[in-house]
Amino acid sequence: MFFVQLRDEETHMPLPGIDIGEIGHKRGFYGVSNGFLGLKNVRIPRTNMLMRNAKVQPDGTFVKSPASVLTYFTMVMMRCVVTRDNATLLAMAATIATRYSAVRRQSPINPNEREPQIMDHVTQQLKLFPEIANAIAYQLSANKLWSLYHETYVDIERGDFTRLPELHNLSCVMKALCTADCNVGAERLRLACGGHGYLTSANMHLIVSSAAAACSYEGENTVLLLQVGRFLMKSWRAATEGKPLTPTASYLRGPARGETFGKWTGEWANIVAAIEYAAANKVRLAFESMSQRLAQGQTEAEAANGTGIELTQAAELHGRSFVAATFLAYVTGPTVSERSAALNRVLERLLELYLVHTALRHLSDILQCISLSDAELRSLQTRLESVLKKIRPDAVAIVDGFDFHDRCLSSALGSYDGNVYERLFDLAKQSPLNQEPVPKSFHKVLKPFLKSNL
């Protein structure tokens, strides 16, 4: 890495050989200035290089970093940041949509009763509550990712790079999953606000566009999942050979030895174990597919390309198993005694929703390797409907607990006081088209046209 002067200190003009500018209009993420840089016949002094690890000797000899894995570390921190920030974006969207759903009334459930809050409709609950649970699950996972980052940083300072590959791959899969889920989730929450969600005064458009941008920057998501897939192939081989595994891949050990899942009970730990077992099965299938392609004479790159779909599927389930295990550990772990009974009850319901909803979303993956009866499958659907009903009375309080200031949300639909329609009218009246009772265009264009003889 080098520091390079780009502009003249007095005139601020680009220096000779420097071609610099802004990349052009983007769909969103306007607060970040993205630019291009071209260097032509520009010599960078050796003293401008940061040479803690890789070095250039005075005679021009390049000396590699003592640990090649350090190249991972340059983007790991940013992926940790992106994961945390997108969990926050999803929480913001959930706050706006949930508060609006507590104010808006529509479509009587019973003909002779008052129109209910739209949050009373189960279909609306299914749009809102899983995204609240997702936001919390990703917040907790981002916290754990940050803890691992800081622990790894301390290790690197001591010259120990052991945990860096695991951190790199975990940050890749978390960035890919969190941004993809937050992108889809934020858009789903915008749609949950109906036509008002399309107004710029709702501010859902900026949240959605920011979430969409995150799917591409700091590593395109499919590329990141493929990197994780390659890590899982190495981990599966290590598991089959009885070699040590990283903590986040330790769930591969049993399936690699041929152990079966056992009995489905539907308990939280059992659901997490089922997701892990399904992830291990996906890893196994991808490994066998790649091995078959290699045996047919394909190069490693060709085999990896041909197995790309299976690799990304395995990587996704690997990430989901980490999020599920992290959520479970937080809700049922040692910190239970530090929280009130009421808070624990809410967290347990959100965990129940997250696990059941995740199991239903990935039912085909689970059923590939675990047998569930018709009654057990029906039980998952019943549990989903039951936990939605239990979360309903606390939904607004839960999103209030995210503690976003109105200025942060900047939304007519999601203000803390619930004065949605007052704000919508006030903001509508500020439109330039509403500053005069009769627009000038009427007198200049429309009226002469109406008075003319056609």
N, C-alpha and C positions, 0 to 999 in steps of 0.2 A: 504494500500500500504506500502511496506517495501523496505528499502535499504539493500542489501545483498552483502557482499564481496564474490567474486567468485574465484579470483586468488591470489596467493602468491605475495606480493609486491616486492620481490626480484627476484624470479625465474619465475614468471608469470605462474607457473603450477597451474592447478585447485586445489582448496582446497579439503580436504577429504570429500567425499559424494557428490561432484559436478561433474556432467556429462554434458559436454558442447561441442558444435560444430556447424558447419555450415550445413544448411539443404540440400544442394546439388544444382545441376545446375537448373536454372529456364529458362523459355522461353524468359524472358526479365527482365527489371527493375534491371539491373546488378549493378547499383550504390548503391543499398541498400543491406546491409549485413543482411540476415535473418538467425537466428540460433535456436537451440534447447537447452533446459536446463532441467536437471533432478536433483532433490534434494533427497538424501537418508540419513536419520538420521541426518539431518542438523537442528540445533536449532538456531532460529533467535531471538536475544535479543529484548525485548519489546521496548527498547529505539530506535530501528531501524524503528519503525512504525511512519508514518506520521499521527498524531492524531488530526488534526483540527476538523474533523467531527466524524467519527467512532473512537472508543477508546477501548483499553484493559486496565483494571484496574490492579494494582499490584497483586491482588489475582487471576488474570486470567479471570475475568468476562468481557465478550464482551458487549460493549455499542454501539447500533446502531446509525447511523447518525440521527440527529433530523429531517431530510427530506430525505425519501427514494429515492425521485426523483433525488437526487444528483448523484446517480449512473449513470444517463443518461449523466451527464456533462463530464464524463471522456473521452467519445468518440465523443461528439458533436463537439468540436473544430477541431478534425482531419477530421471529415466529411465536415466541412466548408472549410478546407484547400483543401481536395480532390476535392470538387466541383469547387473551384476557379482554381486549377492547371489543371484540365482536360478541363475546358473551354479554358485555355491557350494552351493546347496541340492541341485542335481542331483548334484554330486560327493559330497555327504554320503550321499544315497540310494544311489548307486553303490557307495560304500565299504561300507555296511551289507549290501547284497544280495550283493556279491562275496565278502565275508568269510564270510557265512553259507553261500554256495554252495560254499565250500571245506571247510566242516565237515559239512554235511548229506550223507548218503549215501542213495541210493535208486535203484531200478529197474536191475537188472543189464543191462549191454549184452550181455555174453556169459553164458549161463546158468550156467556152471561157475566163474565168477569172483566175487570179492567185489563187493558193491554199490559202484559208483563214486561219487566226489564228484559232486553234481548239476551242477557246472560242466563236467564232461566231456561232458555231453549238448550236442550242437550247438544244439538249440533253446534251451537255457538260455544258452549263449554269445551267441546272437542277441538275447536280452533284456538281457544285461548289457553286453557290450563296446561296442555302438554308443552306449550312454548314457555310458560312460566317455569315448569319443571326442567326443561332443557336449559334455560338461562342459568338456573341455580346449579345444575349438574356441570355445566361448562365453567362456571365461576369456580367451583370447588376443584375441578380438574386443572384449571389454569393455575390455581394456587399451588397445587401439588407439583405442577410442572415448574413453576418458579422456584419452589423449594429445591427440586432436583438440580435446577440450573445453578443456584447459589452454592449448593454442595459440590457440584462438579467444578465450579470456578475455583473453589478453595483447593480441591484436589489438583487442578492444573497448576495452581501457584506452587504446589509442592512437587510438581513434575509427574503427577499421577494422571494418566489419560484414560484409565480403565473405563470410566462411566460415560465418556464422551460419545461413543457410537450409539449407546442406548438413548442418551439425551437428544442426539441429533434426530434419530428415527422417531422418537416420541413427539418431539416438537413438530416434525413433518406431518405425522398423522393427525395430531391435534389441530394444527393449523388448517389442514384440509377439511377435516370433519366439522370443526366449529364454524368455519366461514361458510361452508356449503349449507349446513343446517340453519345458520343464522340468516343467510340469504333467503332461503325458502321460507323460514319461519317468519321473518319480518314481512315478506310479501303476503303470506297467509294472514297475518295480523292486520295488514293494511286492508285486505279484502274483507276482513271481519268488521271493518268500520263502514262498510257500504260505500255509497257515493261520496260521503263526506271524507272518507279516507283518501280520496283522490285530490282533495284540495291541498294547495301548498300550505295553507294555514294549519292543516293537521300535522305537518312536518313529517309525515310517514315517508314521503318521497325521498327526503335526504337520508333517512335511516336506511331505507331499502337500497339506495344507490351506493351508500358507503359500504354496506354489507356485500353488495355485488362486486364492488371494486376489490374487496379483500380476497375474493376467490382467485384473483389473477396475480396480484402483486406479492412479492416475497416468495415466489414459487407458485406456478400454476398447479392447481390441486391434483390433477391426474398425474403429473410428473412427480409430485411428492408421494402420492400413493404407490407409484411404481418403485420409488426408492425404498419405501417401507417394505414393499413386497419382496425385494431382493434381500433385505435384512431378515425377513421371515424365512426365506429359503435357507439361508445360512443357519438360522436358529433351528429349523426343523432337522437339518442334517446333523447339527450338534446334538439335538435331543435324541435322535436315533442312534447316535454313536456313544451316548452316555456322557457327553461332555457338559461342562457348566453352562447354564443359561443366565441371561440377564433377568432381573426381577420381573420386568413387564412381560417377558416371554416364558416365564416359568410354567405357565399353564399348558405348554406344549409337551411337557415331560411325560405326563401320564398317557395321553393319546398316542404319543410316539412309541411307547412301550406296548401299545395294543390294548390299553385299559378302556373299558366301555363306560358309558355315562352313569349307569345305575338307574335309580328310580326317580321319576319326576314327582316332586311334591308340591311345587308351586310356591314354596317359601322364597323369601327374597334371596337368600344365599344360593338357593337351588336355581333360581332364574339366572343369577349372575354366572353360576357354574355352567348352565346350559348355553349361555351366550359365548362363554370361553370355549366350551367344547365344540360349538358350531364354528367358531373362529379357527380352532385347531383343525377341524375337518376341512375347512376351506384351504388352509395352509397345506395340508396333506395333498389335497386334490391338485393344487397348483404345482406342488413339488413333483408329483407323479407325472403331470402333464409336461413339465419342463424336462424331466428326466427322459421321458419317451421321445421328445423332439431331439434331444441331444443324441440319444441312441440311434435315431434315424439319420444322423450325420449333419444336423443343423449346427451352426456355430452358436456360441452362448448368447450372442446378441440376437440372432434370429429366433432362438428358442424363447428368449425373454420377451421379444416382441409378439410372438405367437401366443404366449401365455399371458399377455397383458391384461385381458379381462379378468382372468382368475386371480392374478396378482393383486389387482386393485380391489376386488371383492374381499380377498383375504385380509388386505390391509385395513379396509373399512371395518370389518368385524373385529379385528385386532384392536383398533381404536375404540370401538364401542364397548368392548369388554373392559378396557381401562377406565373409561368414564363410569360405567356401571359399578365396577369394583370400588372406585374412588367415592362415589356417592354413597354406596352401602357402608363403607368403612367410616365415613363421616357421621352418618345418622346413627349407626349402632356402636360406634367406637367409644373410647374413653371420655370424650367430651360430652357424652350424654348427661353426666352428673353436673356439668357446668351450666346446663341450659334448663329453663323452666319446663314443667310438664306440658304446658300449653304449646310452647315452641316445638318441643319434641314431637308432639302429636301432629302438628302441621307438617314438619319435615318428614315424618313417617308417611303421611298421606302423599306428599309430593314424590317421595321415593317409590312408593307403591305405584303411583301413576307412571313415573318414568320407566320403571322396570316392565310393567305390564304392557305399556304402549310400545316400548322397544321390542319386546317379545312378539307382539302382534305384527309389527312392521317387518320383522325378520323371521316370520313363522316358517317360510319355505326353507330358509337356511337351517333352522332348528330341526324341522321335520326330516331333513336329509339324513340326519344322524341320530335322532332321538325319537322314540315312539311316544305319541300322545293319543289318548283315547278321545272319542267325540265329546265325552263329558268334560274332560280336561280342557279341551279347546273351547268349549262353551263357557267353562268357568272363567277363562281369561277375559272373554267379552263381558261377562257379568261383573267381574271385578273392575273392569274399566268403567262401566256405567256407574257402579257403586261409588268408586273413589271420586269421580267427577262430581257426584251429588254431595259428597262429604266436603270437598274443597270449596264448593260454591259459596257458603256463608263467609269464608275467610279470604276470598279471592282479592277483594279490594285492599284489605289490610296487608296481604302478602306483597302486592306490588307497591303499596305505600312503604313497606319495609325496605325496598330498594333505595329509597331516600333520594329520589331525583328532584331537584328544585324545578319549579315551573320554568325558570329561565333556561335551564338545561334542556328540558323537553321541548320548549317553544312550540307548544301545540294547543290549538283551540279545543281539541277533543280530549286532551289528557291532563287538563289543569286540576290541581288538588281540590279546589272548591267545587268542581263539578258543574260550573256555569258554562256549559258547552254552547248552548244556543245564543246566549248573550254575547259570548266572544265571537261566535261565527258572524252574527249580525254586525257587531262593532268593526270587525276586520273587513267584512264585505263593504261597509260604508266608506272605508278608507281607499277603496279601489279608485284609480284615476277616472274610470268611466262613471263613477257615482258622485263626482264632485259638482256636477251641474244637473239640474232636473231634466234639462233637454240638451243632449249632446250637440256640439257645434256642427257635427256632420249632418244632423237633420236639416239645419238651415242651409248648409252649403251644397248638399247633394240630394238628400231624400225629398225635401219639400219642393225644390224646383222640378224634380222628376215627376212628383205627384201632380203638380200644377200644369205640367206641359201637355201639349196636344200630341198624342201618339198617333 
